[in-house]
Structures are given as structure tokens and as C-alpha cells.
Amino acid sequence: MNNKLIVDNINFSYFKKNILKDISFTCENGITSLLGHNGAGKTTLMKILIGSNKPSTGKVLLNDTNLLGYSNKKDIIGYLPQKFDIYNNITGYDFLSYVCDIKNMDTNEKKKQIEKAVEQFKLDNVIYKNIGKYSGGYKRRLGIAQSIIGNPNLVIIDEPTVGLDPEQRLEFRHYLSEIGKDRIVLISTHILEDVELYTNKILIISNSSILFNGTTSEAINTAKNKIYTANINVDELELITKKVKIIEEKRLDNNKIKIKFLLCDDNAINNSQLEKEVSLENAFVFFQNLKNSL
């Protein structure tokens, strides 16, 4: 089934402060990543989609179902928060059983769903152990397993690989790619390396608004002629700072500094040592600085 999520003109304020302004986007099966600094509004948007927050304006449609007025979201939406806190003295099996119960599954369906989740996320070695004995990797596996119990059309995951080592992150990226084949997976993350490897689409949020909506390659292509590096003399730094926006600087030997900068005016600097920087990280930096620099 090809699922479709439509978010239209969402606004949300907290104590008269705008947290989200005119948020609109659509996404379909596959993985869509929300990128933005802390406080940009990513978690607030996710909480609106799961029903924890109510926007002041806008609508959210999932396959023509109005999520803002739908009471049985647990049947069509799975959710894994960044802090996946559950009782340590219950087993993984009991926890998945509880998730099935709140989704009103009968005994046969419950058994089938738990067996499928245990097999898919390789939980057989720990499923009957108390969760307090799980490693961080196994807890995240259990978390994503509970999020897809009942085959929801939309799965929302906040910081999916936070706290995992490189091997566990690689494993988790595989799981995300698998579950995104037949449903919408919306994730919030700050690990751009992961985004490049498994994301179909990215949304960059800054100052409560969406600055970019498109594919990873589109983001990189848009920014590829704007981010540069150069090696300069220390006494040149003050003058260059007046012409470009310095993003990063690193002191080198021989009275040199390596700078990374946002070039807003193609004629602002003429240096044969300029090196073009092309990466998703620099595209992210570009869009974060877009409003203030262009």
C-alpha cells in the first residue's frame, strides 16, 4: 500500500512564542528525516502528529484520515521517543504483549505480531529477560519493534540512533530501511551521516519554519557553490570576516588559519586556494544560515 501524509499550514505557539510557523509538507512510503538544531520545533511537530500537542491552525491527513480529529491514532501510528523509558522489572515479551493489548488485538493476532517483531529485530535471546538487563542496542531494537506492532501506516522516531555505537547504528539503519519499504517513517535526527545513507527525503527546520524540503542530493546541489574552505594568513582573517560568514576556523602551522565559510557574494573574495565543500553537513549549514546571510 502506498501511504501518504499531508501536513498543511500547521502553527503552534507556547506562551505566545511561535514554535512552528506555517509548516506544510507531504511524504509517502520511505524515510523522511527532520533536521534542525535543538529547539527548532522537530519534537513539537512529532507530538502534534501523535496527538500530544494541538496546533492552533492547520490539518494533518494520513491516507485521507484527519489525524487531528482521530481518536484511534495508536492503530495507524507507531512512535518511538528519544527517551524510551519503560519499567526495568518486566520482560520484553510482557511489554510487547501490553502494546498489543492497548491496540485491542485478540490472542492469535497478538501471538503472531510478537513472533514477527521478535524475529525481525532479532530479540529471541532477550525477549524473556527483564528489560533492565538489556543493552542500549537491545532497548532500541525493542523500541522500534513496539513501534511497528500492528503494522501502522506511519512510524515516528525521535533520534533513532542516539547513544548507539557505530556497529549498532549500522544495524539500526538496516532496520529503518526495512520498515520504510511499505510505510512512512518520519525521523528526527542530528546525525547527518545516517541521513545520507538511508533517507529518501529531508526537511530542514530553523526558526520554526521549513527552510528546505527535498532530497539529499537536491540539498547538496543547492548549497554546493556556497560553502568553501581556504588557508589564509592570520592577519587576513579580520578583513575576510567582513566579506564572508565564517562557519569554522582552525589554527595551522606557519601563521596560517584554515577557514570554512559561507560565500554570499561570488565577488567577495578572490583566492586561488579556495576549495569547494560538498556534503550534506555543509548543505545543512547553508540552509541554517540562509535567512541571515542571503
Phi and psi restraints in degrees (value plus and minus 20) as a CYANA .aco file:
   2 ASN   PHI    -111.7   -71.7
   2 ASN   PSI      90.6   130.6
   3 ASN   PHI    -110.1   -70.1
   3 ASN   PSI     134.3   174.3
   4 LYS   PHI    -160.7  -120.7
   4 LYS   PSI     109.4   149.4
   5 LEU   PHI    -131.9   -91.9
   5 LEU   PSI     107.4   147.4
   6 ILE   PHI    -139.3   -99.3
   6 ILE   PSI      98.4   138.4
   7 VAL   PHI    -131.2   -91.2
   7 VAL   PSI     100.9   140.9
   8 ASP   PHI    -149.0  -109.0
   8 ASP   PSI      95.8   135.8
   9 ASN   PHI      35.2    75.2
   9 ASN   PSI      28.3    68.3
  10 ILE   PHI    -100.6   -60.6
  10 ILE   PSI     108.3   148.3
  11 ASN   PHI    -147.2  -107.2
  11 ASN   PSI     120.4   160.4
  12 PHE   PHI    -167.8  -127.8
  12 PHE   PSI     110.6   150.6
  13 SER   PHI    -144.9  -104.9
  13 SER   PSI     131.7   171.7
  14 TYR   PHI    -154.8  -114.8
  14 TYR   PSI      95.7   135.7
  15 PHE   PHI      30.8    70.8
  15 PHE   PSI      29.6    69.6
  16 LYS   PHI      47.7    87.7
  16 LYS   PSI     -13.1    26.9
  17 LYS   PHI    -119.3   -79.3
  17 LYS   PSI     108.6   148.6
  18 ASN   PHI     -91.9   -51.9
  18 ASN   PSI      97.3   137.3
  19 ILE   PHI    -116.0   -76.0
  19 ILE   PSI     -59.5   -19.5
  20 LEU   PHI    -151.7  -111.7
  20 LEU   PSI     114.6   154.6
  21 LYS   PHI    -147.9  -107.9
  21 LYS   PSI      96.1   136.1
  22 ASP   PHI      31.4    71.4
  22 ASP   PSI      31.0    71.0
  23 ILE   PHI    -102.5   -62.5
  23 ILE   PSI      99.6   139.6
  24 SER   PHI    -159.9  -119.9
  24 SER   PSI     113.0   153.0
  25 PHE   PHI    -188.4  -148.4
  25 PHE   PSI     145.7   185.7
  26 THR   PHI    -150.7  -110.7
  26 THR   PSI     132.1   172.1
  27 CYS   PHI    -171.3  -131.3
  27 CYS   PSI     135.6   175.6
  28 GLU   PHI    -145.9  -105.9
  28 GLU   PSI    -190.0  -150.0
  29 ASN   PHI     -68.6   -28.6
  29 ASN   PSI     121.7   161.7
  30 GLY   PHI      99.1   139.1
  30 GLY   PSI    -192.9  -152.9
  31 ILE   PHI    -126.4   -86.4
  31 ILE   PSI     104.2   144.2
  32 THR   PHI    -133.0   -93.0
  32 THR   PSI     108.6   148.6
  33 SER   PHI    -126.4   -86.4
  33 SER   PSI     114.2   154.2
  34 LEU   PHI    -116.0   -76.0
  34 LEU   PSI     101.0   141.0
  35 LEU   PHI    -136.1   -96.1
  35 LEU   PSI     122.4   162.4
  36 GLY   PHI     148.5   188.5
  36 GLY   PSI     136.6   176.6
  37 HIS   PHI     -88.2   -48.2
  37 HIS   PSI     145.5   185.5
  38 ASN   PHI     -76.0   -36.0
  38 ASN   PSI     113.1   153.1
  39 GLY   PHI      69.3   109.3
  39 GLY   PSI     -18.4    21.6
  40 ALA   PHI     -92.4   -52.4
  40 ALA   PSI     -43.2    -3.2
  41 GLY   PHI      98.0   138.0
  41 GLY   PSI     -13.6    26.4
  42 LYS   PHI     -83.5   -43.5
  42 LYS   PSI     -70.4   -30.4
  43 THR   PHI     -86.6   -46.6
  43 THR   PSI     -57.1   -17.1
  44 THR   PHI     -79.8   -39.8
  44 THR   PSI     -63.2   -23.2
  45 LEU   PHI     -82.4   -42.4
  45 LEU   PSI     -63.8   -23.8
  46 MET   PHI     -81.5   -41.5
  46 MET   PSI     -59.9   -19.9
  47 LYS   PHI     -88.0   -48.0
  47 LYS   PSI     -49.3    -9.3
  48 ILE   PHI     -86.3   -46.3
  48 ILE   PSI     -62.5   -22.5
  49 LEU   PHI     -85.8   -45.8
  49 LEU   PSI     -54.2   -14.2
  50 ILE   PHI    -109.4   -69.4
  50 ILE   PSI     -25.1    14.9
  51 GLY   PHI      77.2   117.2
  51 GLY   PSI     -15.2    24.8
  52 SER   PHI     -98.4   -58.4
  52 SER   PSI     -49.6    -9.6
  53 ASN   PHI    -137.7   -97.7
  53 ASN   PSI     128.2   168.2
  54 LYS   PHI    -134.7   -94.7
  54 LYS   PSI     101.3   141.3
  55 PRO   PHI     -93.5   -53.5
  55 PRO   PSI     139.4   179.4
  56 SER   PHI     -99.0   -59.0
  56 SER   PSI     -49.8    -9.8
  57 THR   PHI    -164.3  -124.3
  57 THR   PSI     144.8   184.8
  58 GLY   PHI      88.3   128.3
  58 GLY   PSI     156.5   196.5
  59 LYS   PHI    -163.8  -123.8
  59 LYS   PSI     135.0   175.0
  60 VAL   PHI    -152.6  -112.6
  60 VAL   PSI      98.4   138.4
  61 LEU   PHI    -136.1   -96.1
  61 LEU   PSI     109.4   149.4
  62 LEU   PHI    -138.3   -98.3
  62 LEU   PSI      88.3   128.3
  63 ASN   PHI      31.5    71.5
  63 ASN   PSI      25.8    65.8
  64 ASP   PHI      53.0    93.0
  64 ASP   PSI     -17.7    22.3
  65 THR   PHI    -111.4   -71.4
  65 THR   PSI     106.7   146.7
  66 ASN   PHI     -96.6   -56.6
  66 ASN   PSI      83.0   123.0
  67 LEU   PHI     -85.6   -45.6
  67 LEU   PSI     -48.6    -8.6
  68 LEU   PHI     -89.8   -49.8
  68 LEU   PSI     -40.4    -0.4
  69 GLY   PHI    -138.9   -98.9
  69 GLY   PSI      -1.7    38.3
  70 TYR   PHI    -125.8   -85.8
  70 TYR   PSI     104.4   144.4
  71 SER   PHI    -105.7   -65.7
  71 SER   PSI     -40.7    -0.7
  72 ASN   PHI    -123.6   -83.6
  72 ASN   PSI      29.5    69.5
  73 LYS   PHI     -81.3   -41.3
  73 LYS   PSI     -49.8    -9.8
  74 LYS   PHI     -82.4   -42.4
  74 LYS   PSI     -39.1     0.9
  75 ASP   PHI    -101.5   -61.5
  75 ASP   PSI     -43.7    -3.7
  76 ILE   PHI    -141.7  -101.7
  76 ILE   PSI     -25.9    14.1
  77 ILE   PHI    -148.1  -108.1
  77 ILE   PSI     112.0   152.0
  78 GLY   PHI    -127.3   -87.3
  78 GLY   PSI     129.0   169.0
  79 TYR   PHI    -162.0  -122.0
  79 TYR   PSI     112.3   152.3
  80 LEU   PHI    -145.6  -105.6
  80 LEU   PSI      86.3   126.3
  81 PRO   PHI     -94.2   -54.2
  81 PRO   PSI     145.3   185.3
  82 GLN   PHI     -82.5   -42.5
  82 GLN   PSI     -65.2   -25.2
  83 LYS   PHI    -116.5   -76.5
  83 LYS   PSI      77.6   117.6
  84 PHE   PHI    -113.2   -73.2
  84 PHE   PSI      60.5   100.5
  85 ASP   PHI    -116.8   -76.8
  85 ASP   PSI      98.3   138.3
  86 ILE   PHI    -155.7  -115.7
  86 ILE   PSI     144.0   184.0
  87 TYR   PHI     -81.2   -41.2
  87 TYR   PSI     113.4   153.4
  88 ASN   PHI     -98.3   -58.3
  88 ASN   PSI     -37.1     2.9
  89 ASN   PHI    -118.3   -78.3
  89 ASN   PSI      -2.4    37.6
  90 ILE   PHI    -137.0   -97.0
  90 ILE   PSI     137.5   177.5
  91 THR   PHI    -102.9   -62.9
  91 THR   PSI     141.4   181.4
  92 GLY   PHI     -80.0   -40.0
  92 GLY   PSI     -57.7   -17.7
  93 TYR   PHI     -83.5   -43.5
  93 TYR   PSI     -64.8   -24.8
  94 ASP   PHI     -82.6   -42.6
  94 ASP   PSI     -56.7   -16.7
  95 PHE   PHI     -86.9   -46.9
  95 PHE   PSI     -66.7   -26.7
  96 LEU   PHI     -83.3   -43.3
  96 LEU   PSI     -54.6   -14.6
  97 SER   PHI     -83.0   -43.0
  97 SER   PSI     -60.5   -20.5
  98 TYR   PHI     -83.4   -43.4
  98 TYR   PSI     -62.2   -22.2
  99 VAL   PHI     -80.0   -40.0
  99 VAL   PSI     -61.0   -21.0
 100 CYS   PHI     -84.5   -44.5
 100 CYS   PSI     -58.2   -18.2
 101 ASP   PHI     -84.4   -44.4
 101 ASP   PSI     -61.3   -21.3
 102 ILE   PHI     -92.8   -52.8
 102 ILE   PSI     -33.0     7.0
 103 LYS   PHI    -118.4   -78.4
 103 LYS   PSI      -9.0    31.0
 104 ASN   PHI      39.4    79.4
 104 ASN   PSI      21.1    61.1
 105 MET   PHI    -105.0   -65.0
 105 MET   PSI     124.4   164.4
 106 ASP   PHI     -97.7   -57.7
 106 ASP   PSI     153.7   193.7
 107 THR   PHI     -79.0   -39.0
 107 THR   PSI     -64.6   -24.6
 108 ASN   PHI     -85.5   -45.5
 108 ASN   PSI     -63.5   -23.5
 109 GLU   PHI     -86.3   -46.3
 109 GLU   PSI     -60.2   -20.2
 110 LYS   PHI     -78.6   -38.6
 110 LYS   PSI     -68.4   -28.4
 111 LYS   PHI     -79.3   -39.3
 111 LYS   PSI     -63.6   -23.6
 112 LYS   PHI     -85.7   -45.7
 112 LYS   PSI     -62.9   -22.9
 113 GLN   PHI     -86.9   -46.9
 113 GLN   PSI     -60.9   -20.9
 114 ILE   PHI     -87.9   -47.9
 114 ILE   PSI     -63.5   -23.5
 115 GLU   PHI     -81.4   -41.4
 115 GLU   PSI     -59.4   -19.4
 116 LYS   PHI     -85.2   -45.2
 116 LYS   PSI     -63.9   -23.9
 117 ALA   PHI     -86.3   -46.3
 117 ALA   PSI     -61.8   -21.8
 118 VAL   PHI     -82.8   -42.8
 118 VAL   PSI     -62.3   -22.3
 119 GLU   PHI     -89.3   -49.3
 119 GLU   PSI     -65.1   -25.1
 120 GLN   PHI     -83.6   -43.6
 120 GLN   PSI     -56.9   -16.9
 121 PHE   PHI    -128.8   -88.8
 121 PHE   PSI      -4.2    35.8
 122 LYS   PHI      32.0    72.0
 122 LYS   PSI      35.6    75.6
 123 LEU   PHI    -123.7   -83.7
 123 LEU   PSI     -15.2    24.8
 124 ASP   PHI     -80.4   -40.4
 124 ASP   PSI     -49.4    -9.4
 125 ASN   PHI     -96.3   -56.3
 125 ASN   PSI     -37.1     2.9
 126 VAL   PHI    -146.2  -106.2
 126 VAL   PSI     -24.8    15.2
 127 ILE   PHI     -80.6   -40.6
 127 ILE   PSI     -48.4    -8.4
 128 TYR   PHI    -120.2   -80.2
 128 TYR   PSI      -9.9    30.1
 129 LYS   PHI    -115.6   -75.6
 129 LYS   PSI     135.2   175.2
 130 ASN   PHI     -84.1   -44.1
 130 ASN   PSI     121.0   161.0
 131 ILE   PHI     -81.5   -41.5
 131 ILE   PSI     -47.2    -7.2
 132 GLY   PHI     -80.6   -40.6
 132 GLY   PSI     -39.5     0.5
 133 LYS   PHI    -114.7   -74.7
 133 LYS   PSI     -18.8    21.2
 134 TYR   PHI     -96.9   -56.9
 134 TYR   PSI     124.7   164.7
 135 SER   PHI     -94.1   -54.1
 135 SER   PSI     150.1   190.1
 136 GLY   PHI     -80.2   -40.2
 136 GLY   PSI     -58.0   -18.0
 137 GLY   PHI     -84.8   -44.8
 137 GLY   PSI     -62.8   -22.8
 138 TYR   PHI     -88.4   -48.4
 138 TYR   PSI     -53.7   -13.7
 139 LYS   PHI     -85.0   -45.0
 139 LYS   PSI     -59.5   -19.5
 140 ARG   PHI     -89.4   -49.4
 140 ARG   PSI     -55.4   -15.4
 141 ARG   PHI     -81.2   -41.2
 141 ARG   PSI     -65.5   -25.5
 142 LEU   PHI     -82.8   -42.8
 142 LEU   PSI     -57.5   -17.5
 143 GLY   PHI     -83.7   -43.7
 143 GLY   PSI     -65.2   -25.2
 144 ILE   PHI     -92.7   -52.7
 144 ILE   PSI     -49.8    -9.8
 145 ALA   PHI     -82.6   -42.6
 145 ALA   PSI     -65.3   -25.3
 146 GLN   PHI     -87.3   -47.3
 146 GLN   PSI     -47.0    -7.0
 147 SER   PHI     -91.7   -51.7
 147 SER   PSI     -42.4    -2.4
 148 ILE   PHI    -126.9   -86.9
 148 ILE   PSI     -16.3    23.7
 149 ILE   PHI     -77.6   -37.6
 149 ILE   PSI     109.2   149.2
 150 GLY   PHI      68.5   108.5
 150 GLY   PSI     -15.9    24.1
 151 ASN   PHI      35.2    75.2
 151 ASN   PSI      39.0    79.0
 152 PRO   PHI     -86.2   -46.2
 152 PRO   PSI     134.1   174.1
 153 ASN   PHI     -96.8   -56.8
 153 ASN   PSI     -46.0    -6.0
 154 LEU   PHI    -152.2  -112.2
 154 LEU   PSI     108.7   148.7
 155 VAL   PHI    -139.5   -99.5
 155 VAL   PSI     108.3   148.3
 156 ILE   PHI    -135.4   -95.4
 156 ILE   PSI     106.5   146.5
 157 ILE   PHI    -152.2  -112.2
 157 ILE   PSI     104.3   144.3
 158 ASP   PHI    -118.0   -78.0
 158 ASP   PSI      96.3   136.3
 159 GLU   PHI      31.9    71.9
 159 GLU   PSI      49.3    89.3
 160 PRO   PHI     -83.3   -43.3
 160 PRO   PSI     -49.6    -9.6
 161 THR   PHI    -133.8   -93.8
 161 THR   PSI      -3.3    36.7
 162 VAL   PHI     -83.1   -43.1
 162 VAL   PSI     114.5   154.5
 163 GLY   PHI      60.0   100.0
 163 GLY   PSI     -18.6    21.4
 164 LEU   PHI    -115.7   -75.7
 164 LEU   PSI     128.5   168.5
 165 ASP   PHI     -98.3   -58.3
 165 ASP   PSI     149.6   189.6
 166 PRO   PHI     -74.7   -34.7
 166 PRO   PSI     -60.3   -20.3
 167 GLU   PHI     -87.0   -47.0
 167 GLU   PSI     -61.0   -21.0
 168 GLN   PHI     -87.5   -47.5
 168 GLN   PSI     -56.5   -16.5
 169 ARG   PHI     -83.6   -43.6
 169 ARG   PSI     -61.2   -21.2
 170 LEU   PHI     -80.6   -40.6
 170 LEU   PSI     -63.2   -23.2
 171 GLU   PHI     -84.4   -44.4
 171 GLU   PSI     -62.2   -22.2
 172 PHE   PHI     -89.0   -49.0
 172 PHE   PSI     -55.3   -15.3
 173 ARG   PHI     -80.6   -40.6
 173 ARG   PSI     -56.8   -16.8
 174 HIS   PHI     -83.0   -43.0
 174 HIS   PSI     -64.3   -24.3
 175 TYR   PHI     -82.0   -42.0
 175 TYR   PSI     -62.9   -22.9
 176 LEU   PHI     -82.0   -42.0
 176 LEU   PSI     -62.7   -22.7
 177 SER   PHI     -81.6   -41.6
 177 SER   PSI     -58.2   -18.2
 178 GLU   PHI     -86.5   -46.5
 178 GLU   PSI     -68.2   -28.2
 179 ILE   PHI     -93.8   -53.8
 179 ILE   PSI     -37.7     2.3
 180 GLY   PHI    -101.5   -61.5
 180 GLY   PSI     -21.1    18.9
 181 LYS   PHI     -91.0   -51.0
 181 LYS   PSI     -52.8   -12.8
 182 ASP   PHI    -149.6  -109.6
 182 ASP   PSI       1.2    41.2
 183 ARG   PHI    -177.7  -137.7
 183 ARG   PSI     149.7   189.7
 184 ILE   PHI    -105.6   -65.6
 184 ILE   PSI     108.9   148.9
 185 VAL   PHI    -138.8   -98.8
 185 VAL   PSI      98.2   138.2
 186 LEU   PHI    -131.9   -91.9
 186 LEU   PSI      98.4   138.4
 187 ILE   PHI    -142.1  -102.1
 187 ILE   PSI     131.6   171.6
 188 SER   PHI    -132.4   -92.4
 188 SER   PSI     109.4   149.4
 189 THR   PHI    -174.5  -134.5
 189 THR   PSI     138.8   178.8
 190 HIS   PHI    -138.1   -98.1
 190 HIS   PSI     -17.0    23.0
 191 ILE   PHI    -113.1   -73.1
 191 ILE   PSI      75.0   115.0
 192 LEU   PHI     -88.4   -48.4
 192 LEU   PSI     -47.3    -7.3
 193 GLU   PHI     -79.5   -39.5
 193 GLU   PSI     -61.9   -21.9
 194 ASP   PHI     -84.7   -44.7
 194 ASP   PSI     -62.3   -22.3
 195 VAL   PHI     -78.0   -38.0
 195 VAL   PSI     -64.4   -24.4
 196 GLU   PHI     -82.0   -42.0
 196 GLU   PSI     -48.6    -8.6
 197 LEU   PHI    -106.9   -66.9
 197 LEU   PSI     -48.3    -8.3
 198 TYR   PHI    -150.9  -110.9
 198 TYR   PSI     -19.8    20.2
 199 THR   PHI    -113.5   -73.5
 199 THR   PSI     116.9   156.9
 200 ASN   PHI    -104.9   -64.9
 200 ASN   PSI     -51.7   -11.7
 201 LYS   PHI    -170.7  -130.7
 201 LYS   PSI     127.6   167.6
 202 ILE   PHI    -147.0  -107.0
 202 ILE   PSI     128.6   168.6
 203 LEU   PHI    -143.8  -103.8
 203 LEU   PSI     100.4   140.4
 204 ILE   PHI    -121.1   -81.1
 204 ILE   PSI     100.6   140.6
 205 ILE   PHI    -130.4   -90.4
 205 ILE   PSI     112.2   152.2
 206 SER   PHI    -170.2  -130.2
 206 SER   PSI     122.6   162.6
 207 ASN   PHI      31.4    71.4
 207 ASN   PSI      19.0    59.0
 208 SER   PHI      55.6    95.6
 208 SER   PSI     -18.4    21.6
 209 SER   PHI    -145.3  -105.3
 209 SER   PSI     140.3   180.3
 210 ILE   PHI    -104.9   -64.9
 210 ILE   PSI     100.0   140.0
 211 LEU   PHI    -112.6   -72.6
 211 LEU   PSI     -47.6    -7.6
 212 PHE   PHI    -166.4  -126.4
 212 PHE   PSI     121.2   161.2
 213 ASN   PHI    -162.6  -122.6
 213 ASN   PSI      85.5   125.5
 214 GLY   PHI     153.5   193.5
 214 GLY   PSI    -184.1  -144.1
 215 THR   PHI    -103.9   -63.9
 215 THR   PSI     145.3   185.3
 216 THR   PHI     -79.9   -39.9
 216 THR   PSI     -65.5   -25.5
 217 SER   PHI     -84.8   -44.8
 217 SER   PSI     -55.0   -15.0
 218 GLU   PHI     -85.3   -45.3
 218 GLU   PSI     -59.8   -19.8
 219 ALA   PHI     -83.6   -43.6
 219 ALA   PSI     -65.6   -25.6
 220 ILE   PHI     -84.4   -44.4
 220 ILE   PSI     -62.8   -22.8
 221 ASN   PHI     -84.8   -44.8
 221 ASN   PSI     -55.1   -15.1
 222 THR   PHI     -85.6   -45.6
 222 THR   PSI     -56.1   -16.1
 223 ALA   PHI    -118.4   -78.4
 223 ALA   PSI     -24.4    15.6
 224 LYS   PHI     -85.4   -45.4
 224 LYS   PSI     -42.2    -2.2
 225 ASN   PHI    -121.7   -81.7
 225 ASN   PSI      -2.2    37.8
 226 LYS   PHI    -139.2   -99.2
 226 LYS   PSI     -44.1    -4.1
 227 ILE   PHI    -126.6   -86.6
 227 ILE   PSI     105.5   145.5
 228 TYR   PHI    -154.2  -114.2
 228 TYR   PSI     143.6   183.6
 229 THR   PHI    -145.4  -105.4
 229 THR   PSI     136.1   176.1
 230 ALA   PHI    -177.2  -137.2
 230 ALA   PSI     128.9   168.9
 231 ASN   PHI    -118.8   -78.8
 231 ASN   PSI     101.6   141.6
 232 ILE   PHI    -149.2  -109.2
 232 ILE   PSI     144.1   184.1
 233 ASN   PHI     -94.3   -54.3
 233 ASN   PSI     129.8   169.8
 234 VAL   PHI     -76.8   -36.8
 234 VAL   PSI     -59.8   -19.8
 235 ASP   PHI     -92.7   -52.7
 235 ASP   PSI     -26.5    13.5
 236 GLU   PHI    -108.0   -68.0
 236 GLU   PSI     -35.3     4.7
 237 LEU   PHI     -81.1   -41.1
 237 LEU   PSI     -65.0   -25.0
 238 GLU   PHI     -81.2   -41.2
 238 GLU   PSI     -62.6   -22.6
 239 LEU   PHI     -86.8   -46.8
 239 LEU   PSI     -64.8   -24.8
 240 ILE   PHI     -85.5   -45.5
 240 ILE   PSI     -54.7   -14.7
 241 THR   PHI     -79.8   -39.8
 241 THR   PSI     -47.3    -7.3
 242 LYS   PHI     -96.1   -56.1
 242 LYS   PSI     -36.9     3.1
 243 LYS   PHI    -125.1   -85.1
 243 LYS   PSI     -47.5    -7.5
 244 VAL   PHI    -153.9  -113.9
 244 VAL   PSI     146.9   186.9
 245 LYS   PHI    -116.7   -76.7
 245 LYS   PSI      91.8   131.8
 246 ILE   PHI     -94.2   -54.2
 246 ILE   PSI     106.3   146.3
 247 ILE   PHI    -118.2   -78.2
 247 ILE   PSI     -57.5   -17.5
 248 GLU   PHI    -175.8  -135.8
 248 GLU   PSI     123.6   163.6
 249 GLU   PHI    -159.0  -119.0
 249 GLU   PSI     126.7   166.7
 250 LYS   PHI    -159.6  -119.6
 250 LYS   PSI     104.6   144.6
 251 ARG   PHI     -92.1   -52.1
 251 ARG   PSI     111.1   151.1
 252 LEU   PHI    -131.7   -91.7
 252 LEU   PSI     159.9   199.9
 253 ASP   PHI     -95.7   -55.7
 253 ASP   PSI     150.0   190.0
 254 ASN   PHI      40.3    80.3
 254 ASN   PSI      17.4    57.4
 255 ASN   PHI      40.7    80.7
 255 ASN   PSI      13.1    53.1
 256 LYS   PHI    -132.4   -92.4
 256 LYS   PSI     135.7   175.7
 257 ILE   PHI    -151.9  -111.9
 257 ILE   PSI     114.1   154.1
 258 LYS   PHI    -114.5   -74.5
 258 LYS   PSI     103.8   143.8
 259 ILE   PHI    -137.4   -97.4
 259 ILE   PSI     125.0   165.0
 260 LYS   PHI    -131.8   -91.8
 260 LYS   PSI     112.8   152.8
 261 PHE   PHI    -166.8  -126.8
 261 PHE   PSI     138.9   178.9
 262 LEU   PHI    -115.6   -75.6
 262 LEU   PSI     100.1   140.1
 263 LEU   PHI    -115.9   -75.9
 263 LEU   PSI      88.4   128.4
 264 CYS   PHI    -112.0   -72.0
 264 CYS   PSI     -47.0    -7.0
 265 ASP   PHI    -144.0  -104.0
 265 ASP   PSI      97.8   137.8
 266 ASP   PHI     -79.6   -39.6
 266 ASP   PSI     -41.8    -1.8
 267 ASN   PHI    -119.2   -79.2
 267 ASN   PSI     -12.4    27.6
 268 ALA   PHI     -89.8   -49.8
 268 ALA   PSI     -50.0   -10.0
 269 ILE   PHI    -165.5  -125.5
 269 ILE   PSI     118.4   158.4
 270 ASN   PHI    -145.3  -105.3
 270 ASN   PSI      83.4   123.4
 271 ASN   PHI    -163.1  -123.1
 271 ASN   PSI     102.5   142.5
 272 SER   PHI     -87.5   -47.5
 272 SER   PSI     -32.4     7.6
 273 GLN   PHI    -112.3   -72.3
 273 GLN   PSI     -15.1    24.9
 274 LEU   PHI     -81.2   -41.2
 274 LEU   PSI     115.2   155.2
 275 GLU   PHI    -144.4  -104.4
 275 GLU   PSI     106.5   146.5
 276 LYS   PHI     -92.8   -52.8
 276 LYS   PSI     113.5   153.5
 277 GLU   PHI    -123.9   -83.9
 277 GLU   PSI      99.6   139.6
 278 VAL   PHI    -142.9  -102.9
 278 VAL   PSI      91.2   131.2
 279 SER   PHI    -189.1  -149.1
 279 SER   PSI     143.1   183.1
 280 LEU   PHI     -86.2   -46.2
 280 LEU   PSI     -55.3   -15.3
 281 GLU   PHI     -78.5   -38.5
 281 GLU   PSI     -64.0   -24.0
 282 ASN   PHI     -93.9   -53.9
 282 ASN   PSI     -50.1   -10.1
 283 ALA   PHI     -83.8   -43.8
 283 ALA   PSI     -60.8   -20.8
 284 PHE   PHI     -81.2   -41.2
 284 PHE   PSI     -66.1   -26.1
 285 VAL   PHI     -79.8   -39.8
 285 VAL   PSI     -62.6   -22.6
 286 PHE   PHI     -78.6   -38.6
 286 PHE   PSI     -70.3   -30.3
 287 PHE   PHI     -89.6   -49.6
 287 PHE   PSI     -52.6   -12.6
 288 GLN   PHI     -83.5   -43.5
 288 GLN   PSI     -51.8   -11.8
 289 ASN   PHI    -116.4   -76.4
 289 ASN   PSI     -19.4    20.6
 290 LEU   PHI     -79.1   -39.1
 290 LEU   PSI     -68.7   -28.7
 291 LYS   PHI     -86.6   -46.6
 291 LYS   PSI     -54.4   -14.4
 292 ASN   PHI    -106.8   -66.8
 292 ASN   PSI     -36.0     4.0
 293 SER   PHI    -135.1   -95.1
 293 SER   PSI     -39.3     0.7
